[in-house]
């Protein structure tokens, strides 16, 4: 089961998909209005390589499937694979 990072296909976010596509471990394809960056291992994107400014960098992730963000700072976005279901807010659910 591969990990997938969804990035909206708009001009501001496109550099993330372009940089991710340079890593041979990643597969990048389009689905509707999104780029899907998929990998069997971690997905790592260096911010300096994208040229993204703060507001764009920190708003670039639309969704993640079969993974979780393990690092997202001013230098790197890293998404790690996970096999367990990820529940938002630490598993607390509103009934």
N, C-alpha and C positions, 0 to 999 in steps of 0.2 A: 504494500500500500504506500503510494508516494505522498509526500507532503506537497501541498499546493498553496501558493501565495497568489491572491487575486489583487491586481492593480488596475484601476480604471484607465481605459485607453483615452487619455486626454494629453495634450501637449506637455503639461507640467510634469506628469507622472511617467511619461514614455521613457525617459532616460533610465529609470529603474529596470524596466523590462529589457532595454538594450544592453545594459551592463550585465544583468543576470544571464542573458543569452550568450555572453562571451565565455561563461564557465561551462566546460563540456559536461559537467555533472548535471546541469540544468536543461530542461526542455521548456521552451517558451512558445506558447500558441495563443491565438485569439479565440475567444468565445463570447459572442455578443459584444457588449461594450467593455469587456475586460481582457487584459493579458493574464494568462495563467502561467505562472512560473512553477514548474514541478521538478522534484528531485526525490530520489530514494534516500538521500542523506540530507544534511543541513543545507539550507539556502542562506548564503551570505552575500550581502551587497554592501560595498564600501561607498559611503556617502560622497567622498571626494571624487570618485569616478563618475558619479551621476551629475555633479554640478548643481544639485538641488539646494535651495535655500531652506532655512529652518521650517517655515510654515508648510512648505511643500513636503519636505522630508518627513515631518511628523504627522502628516495627514495622508500619506501615500498608500497605506494598507487598507484595502476594502474588506478583505476577509482572508481567513486561513482555514484550510481543510487538512485534517490529520497532522496537525503540528501546533506549535506554540512559539511565541516570541520569547527567546532567551536573552536577547540583547537588542536594544534599540536606543542608541545614544547618538551623539553628534558625529560619530565616526562610522558606525556599523549597524546594519539591520541584519539580525540572524534569527532564522526560524528553524527550530529543531523538530524532527519527527516525533510523533507520539503515537502510541498504540491505544492508550486509554482515552475514553471520551473526555473532552475538555468541557467543563461546565463553568459558565461565567460566574464571577463574584464568589469564587471559592466554594461553589457547590450549593450555596444558599438559594432557595427558590421561594418565590412569592406564591402563596397558595390562593 
